[in-house]
Amino acid sequence: MKNLKSYKGITPTLGKGVYIEESAVLYGEITLGDDVSIWPLVAARGDVNTISIGARSNIQDGSVLHVTRRSPSNPNGYPLIIGEDVTVGHKAMLHGCQLGNRILVGMGCVVMDGVVVEDDVIIGAGSVVPPNKRLEAGHLYVGNPAKLARPLKESELTFLKVSSDNYVKLKNEYLGEL
Ligand SMILES: CC(C)(COP(=O)(O)OP(=O)(O)OC[C@H]1O[C@@H](n2cnc3c(N)ncnc32)[C@H](O)[C@@H]1OP(=O)(O)O)[C@@H](O)C(=O)NCCC(=O)NCCS
């Protein structure tokens, strides 16, 4: 694939059934789990640190993924770690943060270095999550800066997995067109 680029001799590695739309570009040390989908115009740079994306997660159109380098004061730097069944909405910016499993990052969100998002969280569209915040499992966060809005409803908790499953089906249709 032409859109998988090497940085210092390291090229992204892909699990089974991964879909990467041809206008997306991925550099360096990036690991994609099985059935991950990467949609048009996504830019992901695993250059000064690593990016990993867990099985069945989807990164929607125009999203930007990057990391922060290691330094004496921060020996691990800030890698970007995305869990399983995560839906990242259109034009999100994820930088050096750690997302658990079954999360919806709304369209246009900014999630900054050192943020930890626990499992089963929705971050409302357009929210900004400042550095080093921890978002608690099972809750909705909205706004700039993002604040806890309320616990998720049962229907929303169920939807988180439905959303990633829908994207697995969708990318399978796109793979069928290739
Ligand atoms: C967050 C979201 C799920 C909330 O849905 P909802 O059921 O309407 O939420 P609620 O009505 O309980 O809203 C709680 C409060 O947050 C506010 N709110 C909702 N979404 C917000 C957002 N994105 N940014 C700021 N405030 C928001 C509501 O106005 C409400 O405020 P109030 O209590 O002062 O009236 C929805 O607005 C959203 O952002 N979805 C993301 C969709 C998306 O980006 N999908 C990815 C692409 S497929």
The ligand as an SDF file (V2000), in Angstrom:
LIG
                    3D

 48 50  0  0  0  0  0  0  0  0999 V2000
  -23.0610   13.9140   23.2280 C   0  0  0  0  0  0  0  0  0  0  0  0
  -24.3110   13.4910   22.5390 C   0  0  0  0  0  0  0  0  0  0  0  0
  -24.3110   12.0030   22.3540 C   0  0  0  0  0  0  0  0  0  0  0  0
  -25.3870   14.0010   23.4830 C   0  0  0  0  0  0  0  0  0  0  0  0
  -26.6180   13.5650   23.1370 O   0  0  0  0  0  0  0  0  0  0  0  0
  -27.9360   14.0110   23.9590 P   0  0  0  0  0  0  0  0  0  0  0  0
  -28.7070   12.7930   24.2760 O   0  0  0  0  0  0  0  0  0  0  0  0
  -28.5870   15.0800   23.1960 O   0  0  0  0  0  0  0  0  0  0  0  0
  -27.3430   14.5490   25.3290 O   0  0  0  0  0  0  0  0  0  0  0  0
  -28.1020   15.2940   26.4980 P   0  0  0  0  0  0  0  0  0  0  0  0
  -29.3890   15.8660   25.9700 O   0  0  0  0  0  0  0  0  0  0  0  0
  -28.1870   14.4220   27.6880 O   0  0  0  0  0  0  0  0  0  0  0  0
  -27.0950   16.4640   26.7790 O   0  0  0  0  0  0  0  0  0  0  0  0
  -26.5510   16.7320   28.0190 C   0  0  0  0  0  0  0  0  0  0  0  0
  -26.0970   18.1790   27.9910 C   0  0  0  0  0  0  0  0  0  0  0  0
  -24.9350   18.3000   27.1330 O   0  0  0  0  0  0  0  0  0  0  0  0
  -25.2230   19.2370   26.0790 C   0  0  0  0  0  0  0  0  0  0  0  0
  -24.5530   18.7100   24.8890 N   0  0  0  0  0  0  0  0  0  0  0  0
  -24.9070   17.6480   24.1470 C   0  0  0  0  0  0  0  0  0  0  0  0
  -23.9790   17.4190   23.1950 N   0  0  0  0  0  0  0  0  0  0  0  0
  -23.0590   18.3920   23.3310 C   0  0  0  0  0  0  0  0  0  0  0  0
  -21.8710   18.6900   22.6450 C   0  0  0  0  0  0  0  0  0  0  0  0
  -21.4620   17.9240   21.6340 N   0  0  0  0  0  0  0  0  0  0  0  0
  -21.1370   19.7450   23.0660 N   0  0  0  0  0  0  0  0  0  0  0  0
  -21.5410   20.5100   24.1080 C   0  0  0  0  0  0  0  0  0  0  0  0
  -22.6740   20.2560   24.8170 N   0  0  0  0  0  0  0  0  0  0  0  0
  -23.4120   19.2090   24.4170 C   0  0  0  0  0  0  0  0  0  0  0  0
  -26.7220   19.2860   25.9680 C   0  0  0  0  0  0  0  0  0  0  0  0
  -27.1370   20.4870   25.3790 O   0  0  0  0  0  0  0  0  0  0  0  0
  -27.1170   19.1510   27.4270 C   0  0  0  0  0  0  0  0  0  0  0  0
  -26.8950   20.3680   28.0810 O   0  0  0  0  0  0  0  0  0  0  0  0
  -27.9410   20.9080   29.1740 P   0  0  0  0  0  0  0  0  0  0  0  0
  -27.9680   19.8630   30.2610 O   0  0  0  0  0  0  0  0  0  0  0  0
  -27.3630   22.2210   29.6060 O   0  0  0  0  0  0  0  0  0  0  0  0
  -29.2290   21.0310   28.4490 O   0  0  0  0  0  0  0  0  0  0  0  0
  -24.4090   14.1750   21.1480 C   0  0  0  0  0  0  0  0  0  0  0  0
  -24.7610   15.5230   21.2710 O   0  0  0  0  0  0  0  0  0  0  0  0
  -23.0910   14.0940   20.4070 C   0  0  0  0  0  0  0  0  0  0  0  0
  -22.2400   14.9690   20.4650 O   0  0  0  0  0  0  0  0  0  0  0  0
  -22.8890   12.9850   19.6730 N   0  0  0  0  0  0  0  0  0  0  0  0
  -21.6710   12.7180   18.9400 C   0  0  0  0  0  0  0  0  0  0  0  0
  -22.0100   12.1810   17.5580 C   0  0  0  0  0  0  0  0  0  0  0  0
  -20.7620   11.9610   16.7750 C   0  0  0  0  0  0  0  0  0  0  0  0
  -19.8990   12.8210   16.6850 O   0  0  0  0  0  0  0  0  0  0  0  0
  -20.6350   10.7750   16.1730 N   0  0  0  0  0  0  0  0  0  0  0  0
  -19.4470   10.4060   15.4240 C   0  0  0  0  0  0  0  0  0  0  0  0
  -19.6710   10.3780   13.9740 C   0  0  0  0  0  0  0  0  0  0  0  0
  -20.5320    8.9280   13.4680 S   0  0  0  0  0  0  0  0  0  0  0  0
  1  2  1  0
  2  3  1  0
  2  4  1  0
  2 36  1  0
  4  5  1  0
  5  6  1  0
  6  7  2  0
  6  8  1  0
  6  9  1  0
  9 10  1  0
 10 11  2  0
 10 12  1  0
 10 13  1  0
 13 14  1  0
 14 15  1  0
 15 16  1  0
 15 30  1  0
 16 17  1  0
 17 18  1  0
 17 28  1  0
 18 19  1  0
 18 27  1  0
 19 20  2  0
 20 21  1  0
 21 22  1  0
 21 27  2  0
 22 23  1  0
 22 24  2  0
 24 25  1  0
 25 26  2  0
 26 27  1  0
 28 29  1  0
 28 30  1  0
 30 31  1  0
 31 32  1  0
 32 33  2  0
 32 34  1  0
 32 35  1  0
 36 37  1  0
 36 38  1  0
 38 39  2  0
 38 40  1  0
 40 41  1  0
 41 42  1  0
 42 43  1  0
 43 44  2  0
 43 45  1  0
 45 46  1  0
 46 47  1  0
 47 48  1  0
M  END
$$$$
